Amino acid sequence: MLNAIFLLLACQLSGEALHRLTGVPLPGAVVGMVLLLIWLSVRRRERPALTVVTAWLTAHLTLMFVPAAVGVMEQGAVLSRYGLALVAATVVSTALTMIVTALVFRWAVRRFSEEDVA
């Protein structure tokens, strides 16, 4: 189990290092996940150990949100000043994302279903 935890942390650290050294426009965590995917495609025997570790992490995921919630609560002055604008920006951006996603999905269904028929 420690090896699986070490593998996760090593991929995260390697991804962050590659991000900083190369300046690739992806977050280090995403680069780390790609490295983990490559590692798992090469070494399949790691999967059972990672399943146990990731199941435990997922079961205790709520604990990982505590620091973020405390950070938000400490910013009361900022939230009271900009809270309405933050809520409005969140609602508008969520609605736009859903609309664009639906339109792209409808376009893709029409385009690819026509190719299947032809």
KEPA-466223 format. One record per residue: residue number from 0; x, y, z of N, C-alpha, C in turn; residue in one letter. Coordinates in steps of 0.1 Angstrom, whole numbers, plus 5000, padded with zeros to 4 digits. Example, Ala and Ser with C-alpha at 12.3 -4.5 7.8 and 13.67 -1.06 7.14 Angstrom:
<rs>
0/5132/4943/5078/5123/4955/5078/5132/4967/5078/A
1/5128/4978/5071/5137/4989/5071/5129/5000/5079/S
</rs>
This chain:
<rs>
0/5008/4988/5000/5000/5000/5000/5009/5013/5000/M
1/5020/5012/5007/5029/5024/5007/5035/5026/4993/L
2/5037/5015/4986/5042/5017/4972/5032/5024/4963/N
3/5019/5021/4965/5009/5028/4957/5008/5043/4961/A
4/5009/5046/4974/5009/5060/4978/5021/5067/4972/I
5/5032/5061/4973/5045/5067/4968/5043/5069/4953/F
6/5037/5060/4946/5036/5061/4931/5027/5073/4928/L
7/5016/5075/4935/5007/5087/4933/5015/5100/4936/L
8/5022/5100/4947/5030/5112/4951/5041/5115/4941/L
9/5048/5104/4936/5059/5106/4927/5054/5111/4913/A
10/5042/5106/4909/5036/5111/4896/5032/5126/4898/C
11/5027/5130/4910/5023/5143/4912/5035/5152/4912/Q
12/5045/5148/4919/5058/5156/4920/5064/5157/4906/L
13/5065/5146/4899/5071/5147/4886/5063/5156/4876/S
14/5050/5155/4877/5042/5164/4869/5044/5179/4872/G
15/5045/5182/4885/5048/5196/4889/5062/5200/4884/E
16/5071/5191/4885/5085/5195/4881/5086/5197/4866/A
17/5079/5188/4858/5079/5189/4844/5072/5202/4840/L
18/5061/5205/4847/5054/5217/4844/5062/5230/4846/H
19/5070/5230/4857/5078/5242/4860/5090/5242/4851/R
20/5096/5231/4848/5108/5231/4839/5106/5234/4825/L
21/5095/5228/4820/5092/5230/4805/5083/5242/4802/T
22/5075/5246/4812/5065/5256/4809/5053/5252/4801/G
23/5051/5239/4801/5039/5234/4793/5027/5240/4799/V
24/5017/5244/4790/5005/5251/4795/4995/5241/4801/P
25/4999/5231/4808/4990/5223/4816/4993/5223/4830/L
26/4984/5222/4839/4987/5221/4854/4996/5209/4857/P
27/5004/5210/4866/5013/5199/4870/5005/5187/4874/G
28/4994/5188/4880/4985/5177/4884/4981/5169/4872/A
29/4977/5176/4861/4973/5170/4849/4985/5162/4842/V
30/4996/5168/4842/5008/5162/4837/5011/5149/4845/V
31/5010/5150/4859/5012/5139/4867/5002/5128/4864/G
32/4990/5131/4861/4980/5121/4858/4983/5114/4845/M
33/4988/5121/4836/4993/5115/4823/5004/5106/4825/V
34/5014/5110/4834/5025/5101/4838/5020/5089/4844/L
35/5010/5090/4853/5004/5078/4860/4997/5069/4850/L
36/4990/5075/4840/4984/5067/4830/4994/5059/4822/L
37/5005/5066/4818/5016/5059/4811/5022/5048/4819/I
38/5024/5050/4832/5030/5040/4841/5021/5028/4842/W
39/5008/5031/4843/4998/5020/4845/4996/5012/4832/L
40/4998/5018/4821/4998/5011/4808/5010/5002/4806/S
41/5021/5005/4812/5033/4997/4811/5033/4986/4822/V
42/5030/4990/4834/5030/4980/4845/5016/4978/4851/R
43/5010/4967/4846/4997/4964/4850/4995/4959/4864/R
44/5006/4954/4870/5005/4948/4883/5003/4958/4894/R
45/5004/4971/4891/5002/4981/4901/4987/4984/4904/E
46/4979/4979/4896/4964/4983/4897/4958/4978/4910/R
47/4960/4966/4914/4953/4962/4927/4956/4970/4939/P
48/4969/4974/4940/4973/4982/4951/4968/4996/4950/A
49/4968/5001/4938/4962/5015/4936/4947/5015/4938/L
50/4940/5004/4935/4926/5003/4938/4923/5005/4953/T
51/4930/4998/4961/4928/5000/4975/4931/5014/4980/V
52/4942/5020/4976/4945/5033/4980/4935/5043/4975/V
53/4932/5043/4962/4922/5052/4957/4908/5051/4963/T
54/4904/5038/4966/4891/5036/4973/4891/5043/4986/A
55/4902/5042/4994/4903/5049/5007/4903/5064/5005/W
56/4911/5069/4995/4911/5083/4993/4897/5089/4989/L
57/4890/5081/4981/4877/5085/4977/4867/5085/4989/T
58/4868/5075/4997/4859/5074/5009/4861/5085/5018/A
59/4873/5091/5019/4876/5102/5028/4878/5115/5021/H
60/4872/5116/5009/4874/5128/5001/4869/5141/5008/L
61/4858/5140/5016/4853/5152/5023/4863/5158/5032/T
62/4872/5150/5038/4882/5156/5047/4892/5165/5039/L
63/4893/5163/5026/4902/5171/5018/4897/5184/5014/M
64/4883/5186/5016/4877/5199/5014/4877/5208/5026/F
65/4881/5203/5037/4881/5211/5050/4890/5223/5048/V
66/4903/5222/5044/4911/5234/5043/4905/5244/5033/P
67/4899/5240/5022/4894/5249/5013/4882/5257/5019/A
68/4874/5250/5027/4862/5256/5034/4867/5266/5044/A
69/4877/5262/5051/4883/5272/5061/4888/5284/5054/V
70/4895/5282/5043/4901/5293/5036/4890/5303/5031/G
71/4878/5297/5027/4867/5306/5022/4861/5313/5034/V
72/4860/5306/5045/4854/5313/5057/4863/5324/5062/M
73/4876/5323/5061/4885/5334/5065/4885/5346/5056/E
74/4879/5345/5045/4878/5356/5035/4865/5363/5036/Q
75/4859/5365/5048/4846/5371/5049/4845/5385/5044/G
76/4855/5393/5046/4855/5407/5041/4854/5407/5025/A
77/4862/5399/5019/4863/5398/5005/4849/5393/4999/V
78/4844/5382/5006/4831/5377/5002/4820/5387/5003/L
79/4820/5395/5014/4809/5404/5016/4810/5415/5005/S
80/4822/5418/5001/4824/5429/4991/4821/5424/4977/R
81/4826/5412/4973/4825/5407/4960/4816/5395/4959/Y
82/4809/5391/4969/4802/5378/4969/4791/5378/4958/G
83/4783/5389/4957/4773/5389/4947/4778/5388/4933/L
84/4789/5395/4930/4796/5394/4917/4801/5380/4915/A
85/4807/5373/4925/4812/5360/4923/4800/5350/4921/L
86/4789/5351/4928/4778/5343/4925/4773/5345/4911/V
87/4771/5357/4907/4766/5360/4893/4776/5354/4883/A
88/4789/5356/4885/4798/5351/4875/4797/5336/4874/A
89/4796/5329/4886/4795/5315/4886/4782/5310/4879/T
90/4771/5316/4882/4758/5312/4876/4759/5314/4860/V
91/4764/5326/4856/4764/5329/4842/4774/5319/4835/V
92/4786/5317/4840/4795/5308/4834/4790/5294/4834/S
93/4784/5290/4844/4778/5276/4844/4767/5275/4833/T
94/4758/5284/4832/4748/5284/4822/4754/5284/4808/A
95/4764/5293/4806/4770/5293/4793/4777/5280/4789/L
96/4784/5274/4799/4790/5261/4797/4780/5250/4793/T
97/4769/5250/4800/4759/5240/4797/4753/5242/4783/M
98/4750/5255/4780/4745/5257/4766/4754/5253/4755/I
99/4767/5257/4757/4777/5254/4747/4779/5239/4746/V
100/4779/5232/4757/4781/5218/4757/4769/5211/4750/T
101/4757/5216/4753/4745/5210/4746/4746/5212/4731/A
102/4750/5224/4727/4750/5227/4713/4761/5219/4706/L
103/4772/5217/4712/4783/5209/4706/4779/5195/4705/V
104/4772/5190/4716/4767/5176/4716/4757/5174/4704/F
105/4748/5183/4703/4738/5182/4692/4744/5182/4679/R
106/4754/5191/4677/4762/5191/4664/4769/5178/4662/W
107/4775/5173/4672/4783/5160/4670/4774/5148/4667/A
108/4762/5148/4674/4753/5137/4671/4748/5138/4657/V
109/4745/5150/4652/4740/5151/4638/4751/5148/4628/R
110/4763/5152/4631/4774/5150/4621/4778/5136/4621/R
111/4780/5129/4632/4785/5116/4632/4774/5105/4629/F
112/4761/5109/4632/4751/5099/4628/4748/5099/4613/S
113/4751/5111/4606/4750/5111/4592/4761/5103/4585/E
114/4773/5103/4591/4784/5095/4586/4782/5080/4587/E
115/4775/5076/4598/4772/5062/4600/4762/5057/4590/D
116/4753/5065/4586/4742/5061/4576/4748/5060/4562/V
117/4757/5069/4559/4763/5069/4545/4773/5058/4543/A
</rs>
